[in-house]
């Protein structure tokens, strides 16, 4: 697969510190502008997933399986929380994983 990088008016307004690929060849990016975006493999914007209320440090994608019917993103935040979010942008669970965080 070849990824073409282009300048896009719908790009993040701030740095995008983490990205992940989905099984259907979309790229998910999270930015310091607190926006989660979807991108096609040709570099075109596939839309905004959601906005969040904190700074994401890492994102991982887990496709649906026989055990759960919804695609899930695991997002770690600078406030010490791990959040599980659906592909539609709905937060399913929030877990405090680092009690020593800055929040």
N, CA, C and O atoms as a GROMACS GRO file, in nm:
protein
  412
    1UNK      N    1   0.084  -0.116   0.000
    1UNK     CA    2   0.000   0.000   0.000
    1UNK      C    3   0.089   0.123   0.000
    1UNK      O    4   0.195   0.125   0.063
    2UNK      N    5   0.046   0.224  -0.071
    2UNK     CA    6   0.121   0.349  -0.078
    2UNK      C    7   0.037   0.462  -0.021
    2UNK      O    8  -0.079   0.478  -0.058
    3UNK      N    9   0.094   0.539   0.069
    3UNK     CA   10   0.025   0.652   0.130
    3UNK      C   11   0.076   0.780   0.066
    3UNK      O   12   0.195   0.810   0.072
    4UNK      N   13  -0.014   0.855   0.005
    4UNK     CA   14   0.020   0.984  -0.053
    4UNK      C   15  -0.007   1.093   0.048
    4UNK      O   16  -0.118   1.102   0.100
    5UNK      N   17   0.092   1.174   0.076
    5UNK     CA   18   0.077   1.282   0.173
    5UNK      C   19   0.050   1.412   0.098
    5UNK      O   20   0.124   1.449   0.008
    6UNK      N   21  -0.058   1.480   0.137
    6UNK     CA   22  -0.095   1.606   0.074
    6UNK      C   23  -0.133   1.706   0.182
    6UNK      O   24  -0.165   1.668   0.295
    7UNK      N   25  -0.129   1.834   0.147
    7UNK     CA   26  -0.175   1.937   0.239
    7UNK      C   27  -0.327   1.942   0.229
    7UNK      O   28  -0.383   1.944   0.120
    8UNK      N   29  -0.392   1.942   0.344
    8UNK     CA   30  -0.537   1.935   0.348
    8UNK      C   31  -0.590   2.045   0.437
    8UNK      O   32  -0.542   2.064   0.549
    9UNK      N   33  -0.689   2.118   0.389
    9UNK     CA   34  -0.746   2.228   0.467
    9UNK      C   35  -0.812   2.178   0.595
    9UNK      O   36  -0.828   2.255   0.689
   10UNK      N   37  -0.852   2.050   0.600
   10UNK     CA   38  -0.919   1.994   0.717
   10UNK      C   39  -0.819   1.923   0.808
   10UNK      O   40  -0.858   1.837   0.888
   11UNK      N   41  -0.692   1.957   0.797
   11UNK     CA   42  -0.590   1.893   0.880
   11UNK      C   43  -0.600   1.943   1.023
   11UNK      O   44  -0.673   2.036   1.053
   12UNK      N   45  -0.524   1.879   1.111
   12UNK     CA   46  -0.520   1.922   1.251
   12UNK      C   47  -0.462   2.063   1.262
   12UNK      O   48  -0.372   2.100   1.186
   13UNK      N   49  -0.513   2.140   1.355
   13UNK     CA   50  -0.463   2.276   1.379
   13UNK      C   51  -0.337   2.274   1.467
   13UNK      O   52  -0.265   2.373   1.474
   14UNK      N   53  -0.312   2.161   1.533
   14UNK     CA   54  -0.196   2.143   1.620
   14UNK      C   55  -0.126   2.012   1.584
   14UNK      O   56  -0.170   1.941   1.494
   15UNK      N   57  -0.020   1.983   1.653
   15UNK     CA   58   0.056   1.859   1.635
   15UNK      C   59  -0.034   1.738   1.655
   15UNK      O   60  -0.121   1.740   1.742
   16UNK      N   61  -0.015   1.634   1.575
   16UNK     CA   62  -0.088   1.507   1.591
   16UNK      C   63   0.011   1.403   1.644
   16UNK      O   64   0.084   1.343   1.566
   17UNK      N   65   0.013   1.381   1.777
   17UNK     CA   66   0.116   1.296   1.836
   17UNK      C   67   0.096   1.145   1.817
   17UNK      O   68   0.189   1.069   1.843
   18UNK      N   69  -0.022   1.101   1.774
   18UNK     CA   70  -0.043   0.957   1.762
   18UNK      C   71  -0.141   0.925   1.650
   18UNK      O   72  -0.238   0.998   1.628
   19UNK      N   73  -0.114   0.815   1.580
   19UNK     CA   74  -0.201   0.767   1.473
   19UNK      C   75  -0.212   0.615   1.484
   19UNK      O   76  -0.128   0.549   1.545
   20UNK      N   77  -0.316   0.561   1.424
   20UNK     CA   78  -0.333   0.416   1.415
   20UNK      C   79  -0.408   0.382   1.288
   20UNK      O   80  -0.490   0.460   1.240
   21UNK      N   81  -0.379   0.264   1.232
   21UNK     CA   82  -0.449   0.216   1.113
   21UNK      C   83  -0.567   0.130   1.153
   21UNK      O   84  -0.562   0.059   1.254
   22UNK      N   85  -0.675   0.136   1.075
   22UNK     CA   86  -0.788   0.046   1.092
   22UNK      C   87  -0.775  -0.068   0.990
   22UNK      O   88  -0.702  -0.053   0.892
   23UNK      N   89  -0.844  -0.180   1.011
   23UNK     CA   90  -0.836  -0.290   0.914
   23UNK      C   91  -0.887  -0.254   0.775
   23UNK      O   92  -0.849  -0.318   0.677
   24UNK      N   93  -0.973  -0.151   0.766
   24UNK     CA   94  -1.023  -0.109   0.634
   24UNK      C   95  -0.940   0.004   0.574
   24UNK      O   96  -0.989   0.082   0.492
   25UNK      N   97  -0.814   0.014   0.616
   25UNK     CA   98  -0.714   0.104   0.558
   25UNK      C   99  -0.744   0.252   0.578
   25UNK      O  100  -0.709   0.334   0.493
   26UNK      N  101  -0.807   0.286   0.688
   26UNK     CA  102  -0.820   0.426   0.726
   26UNK      C  103  -0.716   0.455   0.834
   26UNK      O  104  -0.682   0.368   0.915
   27UNK      N  105  -0.668   0.577   0.833
   27UNK     CA  106  -0.575   0.622   0.936
   27UNK      C  107  -0.655   0.708   1.034
   27UNK      O  108  -0.730   0.796   0.994
   28UNK      N  109  -0.638   0.681   1.162
   28UNK     CA  110  -0.700   0.761   1.267
   28UNK      C  111  -0.591   0.844   1.330
   28UNK      O  112  -0.489   0.791   1.372
   29UNK      N  113  -0.612   0.975   1.338
   29UNK     CA  114  -0.512   1.063   1.400
   29UNK      C  115  -0.576   1.139   1.514
   29UNK      O  116  -0.694   1.176   1.510
   30UNK      N  117  -0.495   1.162   1.618
   30UNK     CA  118  -0.540   1.243   1.732
   30UNK      C  119  -0.445   1.360   1.744
   30UNK      O  120  -0.323   1.344   1.737
   31UNK      N  121  -0.501   1.479   1.761
   31UNK     CA  122  -0.418   1.599   1.763
   31UNK      C  123  -0.424   1.673   1.894
   31UNK      O  124  -0.515   1.655   1.975
   32UNK      N  125  -0.323   1.758   1.915
   32UNK     CA  126  -0.323   1.846   2.032
   32UNK      C  127  -0.434   1.950   2.022
   32UNK      O  128  -0.458   2.024   2.118
   33UNK      N  129  -0.501   1.958   1.908
   33UNK     CA  130  -0.620   2.043   1.895
   33UNK      C  131  -0.743   1.974   1.953
   33UNK      O  132  -0.854   2.027   1.947
   34UNK      N  133  -0.722   1.853   2.010
   34UNK     CA  134  -0.826   1.774   2.077
   34UNK      C  135  -0.931   1.719   1.981
   34UNK      O  136  -1.046   1.696   2.020
   35UNK      N  137  -0.891   1.698   1.856
   35UNK     CA  138  -0.979   1.643   1.754
   35UNK      C  139  -0.925   1.507   1.710
   35UNK      O  140  -0.805   1.490   1.691
   36UNK      N  141  -1.016   1.412   1.695
   36UNK     CA  142  -0.982   1.281   1.639
   36UNK      C  143  -1.038   1.279   1.498
   36UNK      O  144  -1.156   1.303   1.476
   37UNK      N  145  -0.950   1.250   1.400
   37UNK     CA  146  -0.988   1.253   1.258
   37UNK      C  147  -0.962   1.119   1.191
   37UNK      O  148  -0.877   1.041   1.234
   38UNK      N  149  -1.039   1.093   1.084
   38UNK     CA  150  -1.020   0.976   0.998
   38UNK      C  151  -0.964   1.023   0.864
   38UNK      O  152  -1.001   1.129   0.813
   39UNK      N  153  -0.874   0.942   0.807
   39UNK     CA  154  -0.813   0.973   0.678
   39UNK      C  155  -0.817   0.850   0.589
   39UNK      O  156  -0.799   0.738   0.637
   40UNK      N  157  -0.841   0.870   0.460
   40UNK     CA  158  -0.831   0.762   0.362
   40UNK      C  159  -0.684   0.735   0.333
   40UNK      O  160  -0.598   0.819   0.360
   41UNK      N  161  -0.654   0.620   0.278
   41UNK     CA  162  -0.514   0.585   0.249
   41UNK      C  163  -0.454   0.674   0.141
   41UNK      O  164  -0.331   0.678   0.128
   42UNK      N  165  -0.536   0.745   0.063
   42UNK     CA  166  -0.483   0.838  -0.038
   42UNK      C  167  -0.454   0.976   0.021
   42UNK      O  168  -0.412   1.066  -0.051
   43UNK      N  169  -0.476   0.992   0.152
   43UNK     CA  170  -0.448   1.118   0.219
   43UNK      C  171  -0.567   1.211   0.231
   43UNK      O  172  -0.557   1.317   0.294
   44UNK      N  173  -0.680   1.174   0.172
   44UNK     CA  174  -0.797   1.261   0.181
   44UNK      C  175  -0.865   1.245   0.317
   44UNK      O  176  -0.864   1.138   0.378
   45UNK      N  177  -0.925   1.354   0.362
   45UNK     CA  178  -0.992   1.356   0.492
   45UNK      C  179  -1.122   1.278   0.483
   45UNK      O  180  -1.204   1.303   0.395
   46UNK      N  181  -1.140   1.183   0.574
   46UNK     CA  182  -1.264   1.104   0.578
   46UNK      C  183  -1.359   1.154   0.685
   46UNK      O  184  -1.466   1.096   0.704
   47UNK      N  185  -1.321   1.261   0.756
   47UNK     CA  186  -1.412   1.320   0.853
   47UNK      C  187  -1.359   1.323   0.994
   47UNK      O  188  -1.264   1.255   1.031
   48UNK      N  189  -1.425   1.405   1.073
   48UNK     CA  190  -1.393   1.418   1.214
   48UNK      C  191  -1.470   1.311   1.290
   48UNK      O  192  -1.591   1.295   1.270
   49UNK      N  193  -1.403   1.239   1.378
   49UNK     CA  194  -1.469   1.139   1.461
   49UNK      C  195  -1.535   1.208   1.579
   49UNK      O  196  -1.655   1.193   1.602
   50UNK      N  197  -1.457   1.284   1.655
   50UNK     CA  198  -1.508   1.355   1.771
   50UNK      C  199  -1.401   1.450   1.823
   50UNK      O  200  -1.287   1.448   1.777
   51UNK      N  201  -1.439   1.531   1.917
   51UNK     CA  202  -1.342   1.611   1.992
   51UNK      C  203  -1.340   1.557   2.134
   51UNK      O  204  -1.438   1.501   2.182
   52UNK      N  205  -1.226   1.574   2.200
   52UNK     CA  206  -1.210   1.525   2.338
   52UNK      C  207  -1.172   1.642   2.427
   52UNK      O  208  -1.137   1.750   2.378
   53UNK      N  209  -1.179   1.621   2.557
   53UNK     CA  210  -1.154   1.730   2.652
   53UNK      C  211  -1.014   1.728   2.712
   53UNK      O  212  -0.988   1.795   2.812
   54UNK      N  213  -0.924   1.650   2.652
   54UNK     CA  214  -0.788   1.644   2.704
   54UNK      C  215  -0.689   1.612   2.594
   54UNK      O  216  -0.726   1.599   2.478
   55UNK      N  217  -0.562   1.601   2.633
   55UNK     CA  218  -0.455   1.575   2.536
   55UNK      C  219  -0.428   1.426   2.528
   55UNK      O  220  -0.392   1.363   2.628
   56UNK      N  221  -0.444   1.370   2.408
   56UNK     CA  222  -0.420   1.228   2.385
   56UNK      C  223  -0.272   1.206   2.361
   56UNK      O  224  -0.209   1.278   2.285
   57UNK      N  225  -0.216   1.105   2.428
   57UNK     CA  226  -0.075   1.073   2.410
   57UNK      C  227  -0.055   0.950   2.321
   57UNK      O  228   0.051   0.935   2.260
   58UNK      N  229  -0.156   0.864   2.313
   58UNK     CA  230  -0.143   0.743   2.231
   58UNK      C  231  -0.282   0.691   2.197
   58UNK      O  232  -0.376   0.704   2.276
   59UNK      N  233  -0.295   0.632   2.078
   59UNK     CA  234  -0.421   0.571   2.037
   59UNK      C  235  -0.393   0.434   1.976
   59UNK      O  236  -0.296   0.417   1.902
   60UNK      N  237  -0.477   0.336   2.008
   60UNK     CA  238  -0.472   0.202   1.947
   60UNK      C  239  -0.612   0.163   1.905
   60UNK      O  240  -0.710   0.200   1.970
   61UNK      N  241  -0.620   0.089   1.797
   61UNK     CA  242  -0.748   0.050   1.740
   61UNK      C  243  -0.771  -0.099   1.760
   61UNK      O  244  -0.681  -0.179   1.735
   62UNK      N  245  -0.891  -0.137   1.805
   62UNK     CA  246  -0.926  -0.277   1.823
   62UNK      C  247  -1.056  -0.303   1.747
   62UNK      O  248  -1.162  -0.256   1.787
   63UNK      N  249  -1.047  -0.380   1.636
   63UNK     CA  250  -1.168  -0.405   1.557
   63UNK      C  251  -1.265  -0.496   1.632
   63UNK      O  252  -1.227  -0.566   1.726
   64UNK      N  253  -1.390  -0.494   1.590
   64UNK     CA  254  -1.492  -0.578   1.652
   64UNK      C  255  -1.456  -0.725   1.633
   64UNK      O  256  -1.394  -0.764   1.534
   65UNK      N  257  -1.498  -0.805   1.730
   65UNK     CA  258  -1.476  -0.950   1.728
   65UNK      C  259  -1.603  -1.019   1.773
   65UNK      O  260  -1.706  -0.955   1.794
   66UNK      N  261  -1.595  -1.150   1.789
   66UNK     CA  262  -1.709  -1.225   1.840
   66UNK      C  263  -1.742  -1.186   1.984
   66UNK      O  264  -1.855  -1.202   2.028
   67UNK      N  265  -1.642  -1.134   2.058
   67UNK     CA  266  -1.663  -1.097   2.198
   67UNK      C  267  -1.721  -0.958   2.215
   67UNK      O  268  -1.788  -0.931   2.315
   68UNK      N  269  -1.698  -0.870   2.121
   68UNK     CA  270  -1.760  -0.737   2.126
   68UNK      C  271  -1.791  -0.694   1.984
   68UNK      O  272  -1.709  -0.711   1.893
   69UNK      N  273  -1.908  -0.637   1.966
   69UNK     CA  274  -1.959  -0.609   1.831
   69UNK      C  275  -1.921  -0.472   1.777
   69UNK      O  276  -1.954  -0.440   1.663
   70UNK      N  277  -1.852  -0.391   1.858
   70UNK     CA  278  -1.823  -0.253   1.819
   70UNK      C  279  -1.672  -0.233   1.809
   70UNK      O  280  -1.596  -0.280   1.894
   71UNK      N  281  -1.628  -0.162   1.703
   71UNK     CA  282  -1.488  -0.123   1.693
   71UNK      C  283  -1.456  -0.027   1.806
   71UNK      O  284  -1.535   0.063   1.835
   72UNK      N  285  -1.340  -0.046   1.872
   72UNK     CA  286  -1.304   0.033   1.990
   72UNK      C  287  -1.167   0.096   1.970
   72UNK      O  288  -1.076   0.034   1.914
   73UNK      N  289  -1.152   0.220   2.016
   73UNK     CA  290  -1.022   0.285   2.026
   73UNK      C  291  -0.984   0.290   2.173
   73UNK      O  292  -1.068   0.319   2.259
   74UNK      N  293  -0.860   0.261   2.202
   74UNK     CA  294  -0.806   0.283   2.337
   74UNK      C  295  -0.719   0.407   2.328
   74UNK      O  296  -0.623   0.410   2.250
   75UNK      N  297  -0.751   0.509   2.407
   75UNK     CA  298  -0.678   0.635   2.405
   75UNK      C  299  -0.619   0.661   2.543
   75UNK      O  300  -0.690   0.654   2.643
   76UNK      N  301  -0.490   0.690   2.548
   76UNK     CA  302  -0.431   0.732   2.675
   76UNK      C  303  -0.420   0.884   2.673
   76UNK      O  304  -0.389   0.944   2.571
   77UNK      N  305  -0.447   0.944   2.788
   77UNK     CA  306  -0.449   1.089   2.801
   77UNK      C  307  -0.343   1.136   2.899
   77UNK      O  308  -0.301   1.061   2.987
   78UNK      N  309  -0.299   1.259   2.882
   78UNK     CA  310  -0.195   1.316   2.968
   78UNK      C  311  -0.241   1.332   3.112
   78UNK      O  312  -0.158   1.354   3.201
   79UNK      N  313  -0.372   1.323   3.137
   79UNK     CA  314  -0.421   1.335   3.274
   79UNK      C  315  -0.420   1.203   3.351
   79UNK      O  316  -0.469   1.196   3.463
   80UNK      N  317  -0.363   1.097   3.290
   80UNK     CA  318  -0.352   0.968   3.357
   80UNK      C  319  -0.468   0.874   3.333
   80UNK      O  320  -0.473   0.766   3.394
   81UNK      N  321  -0.562   0.911   3.247
   81UNK     CA  322  -0.677   0.826   3.218
   81UNK      C  323  -0.658   0.750   3.088
   81UNK      O  324  -0.594   0.798   2.994
   82UNK      N  325  -0.714   0.632   3.083
   82UNK     CA  326  -0.729   0.552   2.962
   82UNK      C  327  -0.878   0.554   2.930
   82UNK      O  328  -0.962   0.528   3.016
   83UNK      N  329  -0.911   0.585   2.804
   83UNK     CA  330  -1.052   0.589   2.766
   83UNK      C  331  -1.075   0.494   2.650
   83UNK      O  332  -0.995   0.487   2.557
   84UNK      N  333  -1.184   0.421   2.657
   84UNK     CA  334  -1.226   0.336   2.548
   84UNK      C  335  -1.338   0.408   2.477
   84UNK      O  336  -1.436   0.450   2.539
   85UNK      N  337  -1.324   0.421   2.345
   85UNK     CA  338  -1.417   0.500   2.266
   85UNK      C  339  -1.457   0.422   2.141
   85UNK      O  340  -1.373   0.354   2.081
   86UNK      N  341  -1.583   0.432   2.102
   86UNK     CA  342  -1.627   0.365   1.980
   86UNK      C  343  -1.579   0.442   1.857
   86UNK      O  344  -1.536   0.557   1.866
   87UNK      N  345  -1.587   0.377   1.745
   87UNK     CA  346  -1.547   0.440   1.619
   87UNK      C  347  -1.637   0.561   1.587
   87UNK      O  348  -1.597   0.650   1.512
   88UNK      N  349  -1.756   0.562   1.643
   88UNK     CA  350  -1.848   0.675   1.624
   88UNK      C  351  -1.815   0.791   1.718
   88UNK      O  352  -1.876   0.897   1.707
   89UNK      N  353  -1.720   0.772   1.811
   89UNK     CA  354  -1.678   0.879   1.899
   89UNK      C  355  -1.743   0.879   2.036
   89UNK      O  356  -1.725   0.975   2.111
   90UNK      N  357  -1.816   0.774   2.071
   90UNK     CA  358  -1.881   0.768   2.202
   90UNK      C  359  -1.788   0.704   2.304
   90UNK      O  360  -1.735   0.595   2.281
   91UNK      N  361  -1.768   0.770   2.417
   91UNK     CA  362  -1.683   0.717   2.523
   91UNK      C  363  -1.757   0.605   2.595
   91UNK      O  364  -1.868   0.624   2.645
   92UNK      N  365  -1.694   0.487   2.598
   92UNK     CA  366  -1.755   0.371   2.663
   92UNK      C  367  -1.708   0.354   2.807
   92UNK      O  368  -1.786   0.313   2.893
   93UNK      N  369  -1.581   0.385   2.833
   93UNK     CA  370  -1.527   0.364   2.966
   93UNK      C  371  -1.410   0.458   2.988
   93UNK      O  372  -1.335   0.490   2.895
   94UNK      N  373  -1.394   0.503   3.112
   94UNK     CA  374  -1.281   0.589   3.152
   94UNK      C  375  -1.217   0.525   3.274
   94UNK      O  376  -1.284   0.500   3.375
   95UNK      N  377  -1.087   0.499   3.265
   95UNK     CA  378  -1.016   0.428   3.371
   95UNK      C  379  -0.896   0.511   3.414
   95UNK      O  380  -0.816   0.552   3.330
   96UNK      N  381  -0.883   0.537   3.544
   96UNK     CA  382  -0.766   0.606   3.597
   96UNK      C  383  -0.653   0.505   3.608
   96UNK      O  384  -0.659   0.414   3.690
   97UNK      N  385  -0.550   0.520   3.525
   97UNK     CA  386  -0.441   0.423   3.524
   97UNK      C  387  -0.312   0.477   3.584
   97UNK      O  388  -0.221   0.400   3.614
   98UNK      N  389  -0.303   0.610   3.601
   98UNK     CA  390  -0.184   0.668   3.657
   98UNK      C  391  -0.219   0.769   3.765
   98UNK      O  392  -0.250   0.884   3.736
   99UNK      N  393  -0.217   0.725   3.891
   99UNK     CA  394  -0.253   0.817   3.999
   99UNK      C  395  -0.151   0.928   4.020
   99UNK      O  396  -0.178   1.021   4.096
  100UNK      N  397  -0.034   0.921   3.957
  100UNK     CA  398   0.071   1.021   3.971
  100UNK      C  399   0.068   1.126   3.862
  100UNK      O  400   0.162   1.205   3.851
  101UNK      N  401  -0.038   1.130   3.781
  101UNK     CA  402  -0.045   1.224   3.670
  101UNK      C  403  -0.060   1.367   3.720
  101UNK      O  404  -0.076   1.390   3.840
  102UNK      N  405  -0.054   1.461   3.629
  102UNK     CA  406  -0.055   1.603   3.663
  102UNK      C  407  -0.191   1.659   3.696
  102UNK      O  408  -0.201   1.773   3.742
  103UNK      N  409  -0.297   1.582   3.675
  103UNK     CA  410  -0.432   1.636   3.699
  103UNK      C  411  -0.467   1.640   3.846
  103UNK      O  412  -0.577   1.682   3.882
   0.00000   0.00000   0.00000
